[in-house]
Amino acid sequence: QVQLVESGGGLVQTGGSLRLSCAASGPTFSSHNLGWFRQAPGKEREFVAALSWTGGATYYGDSVKGRFTISRDLANNTVFLQMNSLKPEDTAVYYCAAVAGGLWYYRDPTRYTYWGQGTQVTVSS
């Protein structure tokens, strides 16, 4: 069982930065992998970034590579998404998600078991 709570969303201007946090809890959290996804109105959920909590390996969607960075705080069971050089097309609700260890299809949102409530990110043009 894993509980996820996102925070840090808000309104920023084009070219600005924002740092999202996902606080995780639960007795089996450390055995899970974490992902960030986003969904804009009328669009499918899009893979943003993922990491292995214990190993630290990271992966990024093509649209954010070089601008976003996913990281972890081991002491506080928190995963971050640092977003730089933001564009209007980054506007979406951002969700963190978790899935137990095993064969990891990190780009596929249907393979994740636990989801946070989402946090809105709006980038003004």
N, C-alpha and C positions, 0 to 999 in steps of 0.2 A: 504494500500500500504506500502510495506516494501522494503528497499534497504539494501543489505548486501555486505560488502567488506572484504575479508579475507586478512591477511598478516602474515608474520612471518615464512614462509616456507624456506627451504634451505637444505644444505647438512651437515649431521652429521655422526659421527662414531657410530658403534655399542656400546650400553651402554650409549650414550650421551643423552642430553635433548634438547628440543625445545619447545617454547611457541608460539602457534598460537593465533591470534586475529581476531575477526569478529566484525566490526563496523556496527551497525544497525541504520537505520533512517526511519522516516515515522510517520505519525500522529497516527497510531494504533499499533506501535511497542510493547508497554508495555502490550498489551492484547494477544500477541503471545507467543508461545513456540518455543524454539530453539533447533536445533540438529546439530551435526557434523557427517558427513559421509565421507567415503574415497573410492576411486576407483583406482585400479591398472589396467594396460593395459590387456585387455582380460578377466577381471573379473567383476563380478557384483558389484554394489555399496553396500558398507558394512556399517552398523550402527556402530558408534563409541561411541557417548555419546549424552545425551540430558538433558535439564533442563527447568523447568518452570520459566519464567522470574520473575514473581511476587512472587511465592511461594518458589522458590529455590530448589525444589525437583530435584534430579539428577538420571540418569540412565546410565549404561555402557554396551557396548558389552563385551561378554565373553573374547575375545582376548586381550582386553586392560584393563580389570578390575585390579586394583592394581597398574597400571603403569601410567595411564592417569587420569587427573582430569579436569572436566569442572567447570567453575565458571563464575561469572558475575560482572561487574562494573556498578552499578546502575546509578552513576553520569554521566558516559560517554557512556551509551548505548552500552556496549561492552561485548561480551562473549569470554572467553578464553578457550583454550585447552592446558593444561600443559602436555607435553609428556616426560616421564622419562623412563630410561632403554630401549631405542629404539633398535629395532631389524631390520634386513634387510627386513623382511616381513611386516614391517610398511610402507615401501616405497609405496607411492600412491599420487594422487592428493586429497587433503582434501578440503571439501566443508562445509560451514555452510548453514543452511536452517531454514526457519521459517514457521509456520502454525498458523492460528488463533485459539483462544480458542474454546473448545468444546471437543468432544470425541477425545482423543489423542492417535493415533497409532504411538508412537514415534520411533519405530524401522523400520517403513515402509517408504522408501523414496518417494514412489508414493503418499503419503498423504500430503507431504509438498508443499506449494504454491510458496514460494520465495526461490531463491538460489543465492549464491555468485558465483564469477567467478572461484574460486578454487585457491589453492596455493600448489605448489609441495613440497613434503617432500621426501628426498632421504637419506636412511641410508646405509652407505657403510659397507661391510662385511670385 
